[in-house]
Amino acid sequence: MLVAERHIIKKGHRFCAEIDNLSWQSKNLYNSANYLIRQNFIYGHGYLTYNQMASLMKKTEQYQALPAKVSQQVLRGLDKNWPSFFAASSEFKSHPDKFLGKPKIPGYKEPKKGRNLLVYTIQALSKVGLRQGFVKLSGTSIALPTRVAERIAEVRIVPKCDCYVIEVIYEKTEQFLAPNEKIAAIDLGIDNLMAVTSNQPDFIPFLCHIDKFYLLLFEAYWLYLKRLLYL
């Protein structure tokens, strides 16, 4: 299964400005390609496929502002949005009662403040960096330590409201527990700490009880330690 190792990049981080510029360039490419698709669709020429869109965009300034493999992923992301619109439009024609309004065609991201996701496939990562235990993004100075260099599938730069999240997506082998027919169940309580039972016929259910005096004593000691931390 695929899981993520996350790195939070906040304002002031040495890579933040560079990452912000990459996300801004991704937005520019997204909007430029979306303009072509929208115009083609609005004027009745049908939908531009990914291959048609990529062919038209390859020589543009927006496409070339990012590594080719990264630009391809931006266009693929846009290409996934339109089929969702077509599916929603088809459903709207059959069951308009399911919608609050007619589905709108995919819009543009805000020109100045808008940012867009970036995806770096394994081919867009430095092989030398991976051997050294770093995620080094192609065409950038961005290099982050990773513990999963040998299992990386891709790296995503995800814009958030107050930071960026770099997701290192990697393959993790699922671990299954060995079959075991002996099962215990624990129910935590208030007056009693817990009630314990099992599916084994010879198991005797029991309650685990702690005198409230000791709980109050522990709480008092904890508050004492907490006060010491602030002295």
C-alpha positions, 0 to 999 in steps of 0.5 A: 500500500502507498503511505506518505512521509510528510515534511511541513514547510512554513514561512521562514523555512529556507526552501519556502520561497522556492517552493512557493514559486514552483507552486505559483508556476504550476498554477500558471500552467494549470490556468493556461491549459485550462483556458485552451480546454474551456475555449475549445469546449465553449465554442463547440469544438469538443474536449481537448484530450491530454495528448492534444493539450500537452502538444499545444502547451509544450513550447509555451513559457508556462510549460517550460518553467517547470521540469517536463515531467512535472509539467506533464503531471500538472496537465494530467491533474487538470485532465482528471477534473474535466471528466468529473464535470462531464459525469456530473453534467450527465447526472444533472440531466437525469437527476437534477433534484440531486444538485443545488445547481447546474455543474460548472465547468472547471474554473481558473485558480486565482491569478495572484494568490492561487497556487497549485499542486506539484507532483514529482515522479521518481524520474524527476528525483535526483538518483544521487540524492536518493542514494545519499538518503535525500529527496532532491527535486529536479531543477531545484535546490530543494533537498530533504532527508528521507528514511524511505529513499529505496521505496519512493513512488513520487513526491507531492508539493501540496499548498496549504493556507499557511504552509506547504506539505511535501508528501513523500509517497512510498510503498509500505508492505502490509503487515498482517497479524498471525491468526489467533483464536484467543481474543480478549476484550477490554472496556474502560470505565469511570468507577472501575478502571476496566472490565476484561473478558475473553472468548475462552470458555475457561477465562473468568471475567474480572473488574480492575479497580483502583482506589480513588484515593490513589488516583487523587494522590497521583493527580496531585503529584502530577500537578506538582511536577507540572508547576515545577516545569514552569518555575 
